[in-house]
């Protein structure tokens, strides 16, 4: 794995490195530049699959001190539910705030941040138990305005994951400090003609939806600032 900057990630991948730091995504998440985040995620999977996605490392400040809550939660969803290598740092799961220099073999004792611990507990369980997030087919979903003149859709980042079974997954993130609405047109034409159960694996939302509507018009999403949903889509019957 190469710790690389200066836009040389692709060059080093071509020279044989298995993975390269994805500093671009990290910087764009810090600046909340939504257009550049989405554009970065449009790169080919031959490139993205070999990127190491991270929110902190031995050189960068702690994520908990860089991304104020709940922006931290939204940035973690973008970073660790996108394709590539998920790179976690010691103390990140507990919400540590003090960056320990690499030449020291000790650090201060810090209390565990319960919100950070709960977030990473759910994310790690999701990555461990859901094969689609490790070996499935990934695609970015472009958010569409919920109605004419509503530009809050520009604040969303969204993905779709599909594994070998019939279960599908949709990740929706409102990466903005305002309430936002959008439609997410799902790239799953095979779901037309089915009735679906949508269960949010990171929260408590449960919805029933018609597959045809989700494919043609899109999944309607209304989220608070920095909110995330990770919907599992299961077929529960044929559409009426």
Secondary structure, DSSP 8 states (H G I E B T S, - for coil): -B---TT-HHHHHHTT-S-EE-HHHHHHHHHT-HHHHHHHTTS-HHHHTTEEE-S--SSS--HHHHS-TTHHHHHHHHHHTSSSEE---TTTTTT------TT-S--------HHHHHHHHHHHHHHHH-THHHHSEEEEE-EEESSTT-GGGGGEEEEEEE-SSS-EEEEEEE-SSS-EEEEE--S-GGGTTEEEEEEETTSS-EEEEEHHHHHHT-EEEEE-TT-EEEEEEEEEEE--
